[in-house]
Amino acid sequence: DEQLTVGASIAAARPLSANSRLCWQGCKLVGEHFQIDSVKAKNFTALYPDVGPRLPVYWAGSDIARVHRPRHVIDFYGLPENAVREKYPAIFQHLTDYVLPEREQNRDRGFREKWWVFGRPRPDLREANAGLARYIATSEVAKHRLFIFLEWPKNLIDGGVIGIASADAFVYGVLSSRIHVAWALAAGGRMGVGDDPRYQNARCFDPFPFPNCTSECQERIRAAGEQLDVHRKRQQKSHPKLTLTDMYNV
C-alpha cells in the first residue's frame, strides 16, 4: 500500500542484523487436547515429579490483554514416542486417547507421524530463549499494543502471540514506548473482525531501530521498564479481574 505521508517510509525499512532471530511466533498445537487444566497438571506432576518443565503454563493472545485463563500444555518436544510412553505412561495415555484420533485424520504426514508433539513446536523460539529467565510477549492481533514479561521456560506462547527473546527491561521499555507502538501501528497490517492492528516480526520488530543510547539513558529506560512490569503485576495480583486493557483505558 502507498503511504500518503511526508517523511521516511516505514514500509521501505529493512531488517536489522542486531534484531535477527529474536522475534518469533508462538507454537501451534494442531490438537486442542494438548491443553489441560491446572488440576490435571497437578495430578500428572504428583505422578511424575520431574515432568513439571513439560507442562508449562500456556498463553493465548487474548490472555495478554484480558484475564489469563489458567491452563497448561503437554509439551514433549524433543522426546521420541517410546520415551514418552516409558517415562510418563499416564500422560501418554491421555495423548493416545484424545490427541492421536485427531492427528490420524490430519492430511499432513508430519502431523500424523509426530502426533505426540505440537504441529509447530517453534524450535527457533526455544533456541532463542535458551539461557533466559524471562522473555517478552505481545498478542499478535490486539486493539492496544501491550508487552509483558513471561518466565521461561515456565510459560509457553501459542500461535496468536509473538515472543521476543530478551530478558532486558531496556528492550521491554523501548518496545512499550509510544515511539515503538506508533511504529508497529504504521508498519504492521490489520486482522480480525475488528480490523485490529497486527504485530508482525518481519515488519514491526526486525527493521525497528532501537535507540543508540548512552549507558545512563539505557539505565533510565531499563528502570522504567522494570517499574512498569512490577506495577502491572502488582495491580493484577491485588485485583485479579483487572486486565492490561483496563489499565490502558484508565
C-alpha positions in Angstrom: 0.0 0.0 0.0 1.2 3.5 -0.8 1.8 5.7 2.2 0.4 9.2 1.5 2.6 10.9 4.1 5.7 13.1 4.1 8.9 11.8 5.5 10.7 8.4 5.8 8.9 5.4 4.6 8.5 2.8 7.3 7.4 0.2 4.6 10.9 0.7 3.0 12.7 -0.1 6.2 15.0 -3.2 6.0 15.6 -5.9 8.7 18.5 -5.1 11.0 21.1 -7.7 11.9 21.0 -6.7 15.5 17.3 -7.8 15.7 17.9 -11.0 13.8 16.4 -14.2 15.2 15.0 -12.6 18.3 11.3 -12.3 17.4 9.2 -15.4 16.8 5.6 -16.5 16.5 4.4 -18.9 19.3 3.6 -22.6 19.0 0.7 -24.1 17.0 -0.6 -27.2 18.7 -2.7 -28.8 16.0 -4.7 -30.6 18.6 -6.6 -28.9 21.4 -6.2 -31.7 23.8 -2.6 -30.9 24.4 -4.1 -28.3 26.7 -5.0 -29.4 30.2 -6.4 -27.6 33.3 -4.4 -26.9 36.5 -5.9 -29.8 38.3 -4.8 -32.4 35.7 -1.4 -30.7 35.6 -1.0 -31.1 39.4 -2.2 -34.8 39.1 0.4 -35.5 36.5 3.1 -33.8 38.5 2.2 -35.8 41.5 2.7 -39.0 39.5 5.9 -37.8 37.8 7.8 -35.2 39.9 10.2 -34.4 37.0 7.5 -33.6 34.4 6.9 -30.0 35.6 9.0 -28.4 32.8 7.0 -30.4 30.3 3.7 -28.9 31.5 4.3 -25.1 31.1 1.6 -22.5 31.6 0.0 -21.7 28.2 -0.7 -18.3 26.9 -3.0 -17.3 24.0 -3.2 -13.8 22.6 -6.4 -13.0 24.5 -4.7 -13.9 27.8 -2.3 -10.9 27.5 -4.9 -8.2 27.0 -7.6 -9.9 29.2 -7.6 -12.1 32.3 -5.3 -15.1 31.9 -7.2 -18.4 31.8 -5.2 -20.8 34.0 -4.2 -23.8 31.9 -1.2 -25.8 31.0 0.0 -27.6 27.9 1.7 -31.0 27.4 5.0 -30.3 25.7 7.1 -33.3 24.7 9.1 -31.5 22.1 12.4 -33.3 21.6 11.3 -36.6 23.2 10.7 -39.7 21.0 7.4 -41.5 21.3 8.9 -44.5 23.1 10.5 -42.3 25.7 7.2 -40.6 26.5 5.4 -44.0 26.7 8.0 -45.4 29.1 8.6 -42.3 31.3 5.1 -40.8 31.5 2.6 -43.6 30.7 -0.5 -41.8 32.2 0.2 -38.7 30.1 1.0 -40.8 27.1 -2.4 -42.5 27.6 -4.1 -39.1 27.7 -2.4 -38.1 24.4 -3.3 -41.5 22.9 -7.0 -41.1 23.9 -7.5 -37.5 22.9 -4.8 -36.2 20.5 -4.0 -39.3 18.4 -7.5 -39.8 16.9 -7.5 -36.2 15.7 -4.0 -36.3 14.3 -4.7 -39.6 12.5 -7.2 -37.7 10.4 -4.8 -34.9 9.5 -3.8 -34.6 5.9 -0.2 -33.5 6.9 2.0 -36.6 7.1 4.4 -34.9 9.5 1.5 -34.2 11.9 0.3 -37.8 11.7 3.8 -39.3 12.3 4.8 -37.0 15.2 1.3 -36.9 16.7 2.5 -36.6 20.4 4.2 -33.2 19.8 2.9 -29.9 18.7 2.3 -29.4 15.0 4.5 -26.3 15.1 6.7 -26.5 18.2 8.8 -23.5 17.2 12.4 -24.7 17.8 13.7 -21.3 16.8 11.8 -19.6 19.6 13.1 -22.2 22.1 16.7 -21.8 20.9 16.5 -18.0 21.1 15.1 -18.2 24.7 17.7 -20.7 25.8 19.5 -19.4 28.9 17.0 -16.7 29.6 15.0 -16.5 32.8 12.2 -14.5 31.1 11.2 -13.2 27.7 8.8 -10.6 26.2 5.5 -11.4 24.7 2.7 -9.5 22.9 -0.5 -10.5 21.3 -0.2 -10.8 17.5 -3.6 -9.1 17.0 -4.8 -6.5 19.5 -6.5 -3.2 19.7 -3.8 -1.9 22.1 -0.2 -2.9 21.7 0.8 -4.3 25.1 4.0 -6.2 26.1 4.6 -8.4 29.1 7.4 -10.4 30.6 6.9 -14.2 31.0 9.1 -16.5 32.9 11.0 -19.0 30.7 10.6 -22.0 30.4 7.6 -22.0 32.8 5.4 -20.2 30.2 4.8 -21.1 26.6 3.0 -19.0 24.0 0.6 -20.1 21.3 0.5 -19.0 17.6 -1.5 -15.9 18.5 1.4 -14.5 20.5 4.7 -13.1 19.4 7.7 -13.8 21.6 10.8 -11.6 21.8 13.9 -13.3 23.1 15.2 -10.7 25.6 15.2 -10.6 29.4 16.4 -6.9 29.3 14.0 -4.3 30.7 15.6 -1.8 28.4 14.3 -3.7 25.4 10.9 -4.1 27.2 10.8 -0.4 27.9 11.6 0.6 24.3 9.0 -1.8 22.9 6.4 -0.3 25.3 7.2 3.2 24.4 5.0 5.5 22.3 7.6 5.6 19.6 7.7 1.8 19.0 3.9 1.4 19.4 3.4 4.1 16.7 6.0 2.4 14.5 4.3 -1.0 14.9 0.9 0.5 14.2 2.2 2.0 10.9 4.3 -1.0 9.9 2.0 -3.9 10.7 -1.1 -5.0 9.0 -4.6 -5.4 10.3 -6.5 -8.6 11.0 -9.7 -10.0 12.6 -13.3 -9.0 12.9 -12.4 -5.7 14.5 -9.7 -5.0 11.9 -7.3 -4.7 14.8 -3.5 -3.9 14.4 -1.3 -6.9 13.8 2.2 -7.3 15.1 4.4 -9.0 12.5 8.0 -9.8 13.4 9.3 -9.1 9.8 7.6 -5.7 9.6 7.3 -4.4 13.2 10.3 -5.8 15.0 13.1 -6.8 12.6 13.5 -3.4 11.0 12.9 -1.3 14.2 15.9 0.9 15.0 16.4 0.6 18.8 17.9 3.8 20.1 21.7 4.1 20.4 21.5 5.4 24.0 24.2 6.4 26.4 24.7 4.0 29.3 22.8 6.5 31.6 19.9 6.7 29.1 19.7 2.9 28.9 19.6 2.6 32.7 16.8 5.1 32.9 14.7 3.2 30.3 15.6 -0.1 31.9 14.5 1.2 35.4 11.2 2.5 33.8 10.6 -0.9 32.1 11.1 -2.8 35.4 8.9 -0.3 37.2 6.1 -0.8 34.6 6.3 -4.6 34.8 6.3 -4.6 38.6 3.4 -2.1 38.7 1.2 -4.0 36.3 1.8 -7.4 38.1 1.2 -5.8 41.5 -2.1 -4.3 40.4 -3.3 -7.5 38.8 -2.3 -9.5 41.9 -4.3 -7.1 44.1 -7.2 -7.0 41.6 -7.5 -10.4 39.9 -10.2 -9.3 37.4 -8.1 -6.3 36.3 -6.8 -6.6 32.8 -4.0 -4.8 31.0 -6.6 -3.4 28.7 -8.4 -2.0 31.7 -5.2 -0.3 32.9 -4.5 1.0 29.4 -8.0 2.6 29.3 -7.6 4.4 32.7 
